[in-house]
């Protein structure tokens, strides 16, 4: 069925049924009524700098709050040429000037990121909301600052936005998902995240606000998914008469169907999945261009996932990523440092192969990991080839001499492919990828 016809059908359905969430506080409609035909990126928004007003010092750039090279956590270095506010780090550029970085705490930083999304045709982002943020009234209030910046920027630049609750950090004993329920209530009441009128930018799916929950079924998590109140949380988001009426996306391991390899062998995961609307499996590190026929393996995997989900009336958003590297993040940890450039980008070829393979298998929506993740080397935003000088204890990965906007361009083209504006057979060598 052509994408334009599907879009028209969704729009007409919205006119016939003005509120799929009748009685709730959510606005009945949005500029983005469906995830279908869209590419959404994960957005961390967790970088802080000394002097940015957050009072947190250096966060996520380094591991111990100071900017000595031995504490460096990031593997990519951001291109800061377009940021109104930047901060000097304790590293030097080859010409002796101070290396500078941005802070996510600044509204101007978030605005630049959403402007890039508009300029390159990227649909929007899932704002990562980690469990620790939801624990207390103080942490929830502070956690609304950057989300508030993103809400304003999404409206200014016409980009979609949705919330993704990441269960990372949830304690194994004595903690459940109840604080997420309170957090969602406050986002609706105080930030009015889904109450911006019919022209709002919050992402809807199946005619309802889409809320994502990430981190179910991973064996390296300390919490027991049977004991953290997941069913209560999902029931609240779907059925609460005031704050519910939402669609649910679940972030699960890559081998969720088989309940093996990177997935807990617990059939309860399938019971929880059946209560959702969209499934997004985590593919980062599961596929690599270093292996022969990896594109074919990925295509077969996506096709099987799609068939499994369609049989259960679930929508499916495959995760694609440009590469992976966490050398600095892993230094000093058990097992030693992981290789720099562990999953190479190949100048964008690996990323494009995942995109067109997923689309060719029948995917109608994509999740990109990630927009701004330079800790693990998956970022698609502008990074630089002009790197600070680092001692032997640390190392940085360049953008391999490709333009800073290479991956933003590819992500925008991914949306065109989903919408049928360019064919799924488009090879990487056929793309026009000059820099702006």
C-alpha positions in Angstrom: 0.0 0.0 0.0 1.6 3.4 -1.0 2.8 5.5 1.9 0.8 8.5 0.8 -2.4 6.5 0.9 -1.5 5.3 4.4 -0.9 8.8 5.6 -4.2 10.0 4.1 -6.0 7.1 5.8 -4.4 8.0 9.2 -5.4 11.6 8.8 -9.0 10.8 7.8 -9.2 8.4 10.8 -8.1 11.3 13.0 -11.0 13.4 11.7 -13.5 10.6 12.2 -12.2 9.7 15.6 -11.0 13.0 17.1 -9.7 11.5 20.3 -8.5 7.9 20.7 -7.7 9.0 24.3 -11.0 10.5 25.0 -11.2 11.7 28.7 -7.5 11.8 29.2 -5.5 15.0 29.5 -3.7 14.5 26.2 -4.5 16.6 23.2 -6.6 14.6 20.7 -4.1 15.0 17.9 -0.6 15.9 16.9 1.4 16.9 13.9 2.9 13.4 14.1 0.0 10.9 14.4 2.0 7.8 13.5 5.5 6.4 13.8 5.0 4.7 10.5 7.2 6.2 7.7 9.5 8.0 10.2 13.0 7.7 11.5 13.4 8.5 15.2 16.7 8.8 17.0 17.6 8.1 20.6 18.7 11.3 22.3 20.8 11.1 25.5 21.1 14.8 26.4 23.3 13.9 29.3 26.5 15.9 28.7 27.4 18.6 31.3 30.3 21.0 31.5 31.9 22.9 34.3 30.4 26.3 34.4 27.2 25.5 32.5 24.9 26.3 35.4 23.9 22.7 36.2 26.2 22.5 39.2 27.3 19.0 38.1 30.7 19.7 36.6 31.9 17.4 33.8 29.4 14.7 33.2 29.7 11.9 30.6 32.8 13.5 29.1 34.9 12.1 31.9 34.5 9.5 34.5 35.6 11.4 37.7 34.2 14.9 37.3 37.5 16.4 36.1 38.8 16.6 32.5 42.2 14.9 32.7 42.8 12.7 29.7 43.1 9.6 31.8 39.5 10.1 32.9 38.2 10.6 29.3 35.0 8.6 28.5 34.1 9.7 25.0 35.5 8.1 21.8 34.2 10.8 19.3 34.8 14.5 19.6 31.9 16.9 18.8 32.2 19.5 16.1 31.3 22.7 18.1 31.5 25.3 15.4 27.7 26.0 15.4 27.1 26.1 19.2 26.4 29.5 20.7 27.9 28.3 24.1 30.9 26.1 24.5 33.2 25.3 27.3 37.0 24.8 27.5 38.2 21.3 28.4 41.6 20.5 29.9 42.8 19.2 26.5 44.6 21.1 23.8 44.1 21.3 20.0 47.2 20.7 17.9 47.6 24.5 17.5 47.7 24.9 21.4 44.2 26.3 21.8 41.8 24.9 24.3 39.6 22.1 23.1 35.9 23.0 23.6 32.7 21.1 24.1 29.0 21.7 24.4 26.7 21.2 27.4 23.3 19.6 27.0 22.1 21.8 29.9 22.1 24.8 27.5 18.8 25.4 25.7 20.9 26.7 22.8 22.6 23.4 22.4 19.3 21.5 22.2 18.0 24.1 19.7 21.1 23.5 17.5 20.4 19.7 17.5 16.7 20.1 16.6 17.7 22.6 13.9 20.0 20.0 12.4 17.1 17.5 12.4 15.0 20.0 10.4 17.8 20.9 8.0 18.6 17.2 7.2 15.0 15.9 7.2 15.3 13.8 10.4 11.8 13.2 11.9 12.7 13.5 15.6 13.9 11.8 18.8 13.0 9.7 21.7 14.3 11.6 24.8 16.0 9.1 27.1 14.7 9.4 30.6 16.7 7.1 32.9 15.2 5.5 35.9 17.3 7.4 38.4 15.7 10.7 37.2 12.3 9.5 38.3 13.2 8.6 41.9 12.6 11.8 43.8 10.7 15.1 43.3 14.0 16.9 43.1 15.5 14.6 40.4 12.3 14.7 38.4 12.2 18.5 38.4 15.9 18.7 37.4 15.3 16.0 34.7 12.6 18.2 33.2 15.0 21.0 32.3 16.5 19.4 29.2 13.2 17.7 28.2 11.7 21.2 28.4 14.4 22.6 26.1 13.6 19.7 23.7 9.9 20.3 23.8 10.4 24.0 22.8 13.0 23.2 20.1 10.7 20.5 18.7 8.0 23.0 18.3 10.3 25.7 16.8 11.7 23.3 14.2 8.7 21.0 13.6 10.3 17.8 14.8 8.7 14.9 16.6 9.5 14.1 20.2 8.6 11.2 22.5 9.7 10.0 26.0 11.7 6.8 26.4 12.0 5.5 30.0 15.3 3.5 30.3 15.2 1.1 33.3 19.0 1.2 33.7 19.8 1.9 37.3 16.7 0.3 38.8 17.8 -1.6 41.9 17.4 -5.3 42.2 15.8 -5.2 45.6 13.0 -2.9 47.0 12.4 -0.9 43.9 9.7 -1.1 41.2 8.4 1.1 38.4 6.0 3.2 40.5 8.2 6.4 40.2 7.8 6.3 36.4 4.0 6.5 36.9 4.5 9.7 39.1 7.0 11.1 36.6 4.6 10.7 33.6 1.9 12.4 35.6 4.2 15.4 36.3 5.3 15.5 32.6 1.7 15.7 31.6 0.6 18.2 34.3 3.7 20.4 34.7 5.5 20.2 31.4 2.2 19.7 29.5 4.2 17.4 27.2 1.1 16.0 25.5 -1.1 19.0 26.0 0.1 21.5 23.3 -3.0 21.4 21.1 -3.6 19.8 17.8 -0.4 21.3 16.3 1.8 19.7 19.0 4.9 17.8 18.2 4.6 14.8 20.6 4.8 11.6 18.6 1.6 9.6 18.5 1.2 6.1 17.2 -2.1 4.3 16.5 -3.6 7.7 17.3 -2.2 7.8 20.8 0.8 9.4 22.6 3.7 6.9 22.3 5.7 6.1 25.4 8.7 3.8 25.2 10.1 1.6 28.0 13.6 0.2 27.4 15.6 -2.5 29.1 13.4 -5.6 29.3 14.8 -9.1 29.1 18.6 -8.3 29.2 20.5 -10.8 31.3 23.0 -8.3 32.6 20.3 -6.3 34.4 20.1 -6.8 38.1 16.3 -6.4 38.3 13.8 -9.2 37.9 11.3 -8.2 35.2 8.6 -10.3 37.1 9.0 -8.2 40.2 9.2 -4.6 39.2 5.5 -3.9 38.4 5.8 -3.8 34.6 2.2 -4.9 34.1 1.0 -2.2 36.5 3.0 0.5 34.6 1.8 -0.7 31.2 -1.8 -0.8 32.4 -1.5 2.7 33.8 -0.1 4.1 30.6 -2.7 2.4 28.5 -5.8 2.6 30.6 -5.6 5.3 33.3 -8.6 7.5 32.7 -6.6 10.7 33.2 -3.0 10.0 32.1 -3.4 6.9 30.1 -4.7 6.3 26.6 -1.0 5.8 25.3 0.6 3.5 22.9 3.6 1.6 24.3 7.0 0.8 22.7 9.2 -1.8 24.4 13.0 -1.9 24.0 14.1 -5.5 24.2 17.2 -7.6 23.3 18.0 -8.5 19.7 17.1 -12.2 20.2 13.8 -11.6 21.9 12.0 -14.1 19.7 14.2 -17.0 20.6 14.7 -16.1 24.3 18.4 -16.9 23.9 21.9 -15.4 23.2 21.4 -11.8 24.6 18.0 -12.5 26.1 16.7 -14.0 29.3 15.2 -17.4 28.8 12.0 -16.4 30.5 8.7 -16.7 28.6 7.3 -13.9 30.7 9.1 -11.5 28.4 6.7 -12.6 25.6 3.7 -12.0 27.9 4.8 -8.5 28.5 5.6 -7.9 24.8 2.1 -9.0 23.9 0.8 -6.0 25.9 2.7 -3.5 23.9 2.1 -1.8 20.5 5.7 -1.5 19.1 8.7 -3.6 19.6 12.3 -2.2 19.2 15.1 -4.8 19.5 18.5 -3.6 20.5 20.9 -4.5 17.7 24.0 -2.4 18.7 27.1 -4.7 18.7 25.0 -7.6 17.3 26.0 -6.9 13.7 29.3 -5.8 12.3 30.9 -5.2 8.8 33.9 -7.2 10.0 32.0 -10.4 9.2 31.1 -11.9 5.8 27.5 -11.8 4.7 26.4 -9.7 7.7 24.0 -7.6 5.6 22.2 -10.8 4.6 22.1 -12.1 8.2 20.6 -8.8 9.3 18.0 -8.8 6.6 16.9 -12.3 7.5 16.7 -11.4 11.1 14.6 -8.3 10.5 12.2 -10.3 8.2 11.8 -12.9 10.8 11.1 -10.3 13.5 8.6 -8.6 11.3 6.7 -11.8 10.7 6.7 -12.7 14.4 5.4 -9.2 15.3 2.8 -9.1 12.5 1.4 -12.5 13.7 0.8 -10.9 17.1 -0.5 -7.6 15.7 2.5 -5.7 16.9 4.4 -3.0 15.1 8.1 -3.3 14.7 10.9 -0.7 14.7 14.3 -2.1 13.9 17.3 -0.4 15.4 20.1 0.8 13.1 23.4 2.4 14.1 26.5 3.8 12.3 29.2 2.0 14.2 30.5 1.4 17.8 33.5 2.3 19.9 33.9 2.5 23.6 37.6 2.3 24.2 37.9 5.2 26.7 34.7 4.1 28.5 36.0 0.6 29.0 39.6 1.4 30.1 40.3 0.1 33.6 37.2 -2.1 33.7 37.3 -6.0 34.0 38.5 -7.4 30.7 40.4 -4.3 29.8 39.8 -1.7 27.2 37.7 -2.7 24.1 39.2 -1.9 20.7 39.0 1.6 19.4 36.6 1.6 16.4 35.4 -1.8 17.4 32.5 -1.8 14.8 33.9 0.5 12.0 31.7 3.0 10.2 33.3 2.6 6.8 32.5 6.2 6.0 28.8 5.5 6.4 28.6 2.4 4.3 27.8 0.1 7.3 25.0 2.4 8.5 23.5 2.7 5.0 23.6 -1.1 4.6 21.6 -1.6 7.8 19.1 1.1 6.8 18.3 -0.1 3.3 18.3 -3.8 4.4 15.7 -3.0 7.1 13.6 -1.1 4.6 14.0 -3.8 2.0 12.8 -6.4 4.5 9.6 -4.4 4.9 10.2 -2.2 7.9 8.0 0.9 8.0 9.8 2.7 10.9 13.3 2.9 12.2 15.0 3.7 15.5 18.5 5.1 15.2 21.0 4.6 18.0 21.9 7.3 18.7 21.8 11.1 17.9 24.4 12.3 20.4 26.0 9.2 21.9 29.8 9.9 21.7 30.5 7.7 24.8 30.0 4.6 22.8 30.8 6.0 19.4 27.3 5.7 17.9 26.5 9.4 17.4 25.1 10.6 14.1 25.4 14.4 14.9 28.3 16.5 13.8 31.7 15.3 15.0 35.1 16.5 14.0 38.2 15.1 12.3 40.3 17.8 14.1 41.0 16.1 17.4 42.5 17.3 20.6 45.9 16.0 21.5 45.6 13.0 23.9 48.3 11.1 25.8 48.9 7.4 25.3 46.5 6.6 28.0 43.5 7.8 25.9 42.6 7.8 22.3 39.9 9.5 20.1 38.3 8.4 16.9 37.9 10.8 14.0 35.0 10.9 11.6 37.4 9.2 9.2 37.8 12.3 7.0 34.1 12.3 5.9 32.2 15.6 6.3 30.8 16.3 9.8 27.2 16.1 8.5 27.7 12.7 6.7 25.5 10.7 9.2 22.8 13.4 9.5 22.5 13.3 5.7 22.2 9.5 5.7 19.6 9.6 8.4 17.5 12.1 6.4 17.8 9.8 3.4 16.6 6.9 5.5 13.3 8.7 6.0 12.9 9.3 2.3 13.5 5.6 1.7 10.8 4.6 4.2 8.4 6.9 2.5 9.1 5.6 -0.9 10.8 8.8 -2.1 14.0 6.9 -3.1 14.1 3.2 -3.9 15.2 0.6 -1.3 17.7 -0.6 -3.9 19.7 2.6 -3.6 23.4 1.7 -3.1 25.7 3.8 -0.9 27.8 4.7 -4.0 24.7 6.2 -5.6 24.1 8.8 -2.8 24.9 12.5 -3.1 26.7 13.2 0.2 28.4 16.5 -0.2 28.7 18.7 2.9 26.6 21.8 3.4 
